[in-house]
Amino acid sequence: MSYTKELDRISKVVAENMLEQAHREIHWSMPADENLEGDEYMEIHNHILERAIYYISKQAKEKSNGVV
């Protein structure tokens, strides 16, 4: 296996682990006072997840470009 393929495999495993952790963190961070259920819960959960991924990507790009 080439070095690049190995790094890609590792990256996929890390992404899976981060996604599992993100789901747990989002669940615990959701507003408890709003009594969300079903589709409404999932809509807000997915919105938070998408925004979190956006911010992670943005921060990673800034750090890789030397911007902190």
C-alpha positions as CSV (number, residue, x, y, z in Angstrom):
1,M,0.0,0.0,0.0
2,S,1.3,3.4,-0.9
3,Y,2.0,6.0,1.7
4,T,-0.8,8.3,0.4
5,K,-3.3,5.5,0.5
6,E,-2.3,4.7,4.1
7,L,-2.7,8.3,5.1
8,D,-6.1,8.3,3.4
9,R,-7.1,5.2,5.3
10,I,-6.0,6.7,8.6
11,S,-7.9,10.0,7.8
12,K,-11.1,8.0,7.2
13,V,-10.8,6.3,10.5
14,V,-10.2,9.6,12.3
15,A,-13.2,11.1,10.5
16,E,-15.5,8.3,11.6
17,N,-14.3,8.7,15.2
18,M,-14.7,12.5,15.1
19,L,-18.2,12.1,13.6
20,E,-19.3,9.7,16.4
21,Q,-17.9,12.1,19.0
22,A,-19.6,15.1,17.3
23,H,-23.0,13.3,17.5
24,R,-22.6,12.8,21.2
25,E,-21.4,16.3,21.8
26,I,-24.3,17.8,19.8
27,H,-26.8,15.7,21.7
28,W,-25.5,16.9,25.0
29,S,-25.3,20.5,23.8
30,M,-28.8,20.7,22.3
31,P,-31.1,23.2,24.1
32,A,-33.0,21.1,26.7
33,D,-35.7,23.7,27.3
34,E,-37.0,23.5,23.7
35,N,-38.4,19.9,24.1
36,L,-37.4,18.9,20.6
37,E,-38.5,15.6,19.1
38,G,-38.4,13.7,15.8
39,D,-37.8,15.6,12.6
40,E,-37.4,18.9,14.4
41,Y,-34.7,17.5,16.6
42,M,-32.9,15.9,13.6
43,E,-33.1,19.2,11.6
44,I,-31.5,21.2,14.4
45,H,-28.9,18.4,15.1
46,N,-27.9,18.2,11.5
47,H,-27.7,22.0,11.2
48,I,-25.3,22.1,14.2
49,L,-23.3,19.2,12.7
50,E,-22.9,20.9,9.3
51,R,-21.9,24.2,10.9
52,A,-19.4,22.5,13.2
53,I,-17.8,20.7,10.2
54,Y,-17.7,24.1,8.4
55,Y,-15.9,25.7,11.3
56,I,-13.5,22.8,11.8
57,S,-12.6,22.9,8.1
58,K,-12.2,26.7,8.2
59,Q,-9.9,26.5,11.2
60,A,-7.9,23.7,9.8
61,K,-7.3,25.7,6.5
62,E,-6.3,28.8,8.5
63,K,-3.8,26.8,10.5
64,S,-2.4,25.1,7.5
65,N,-1.9,28.5,5.9
66,G,-0.2,29.9,8.9
67,V,-3.1,32.0,10.0
68,V,-4.0,31.5,13.7
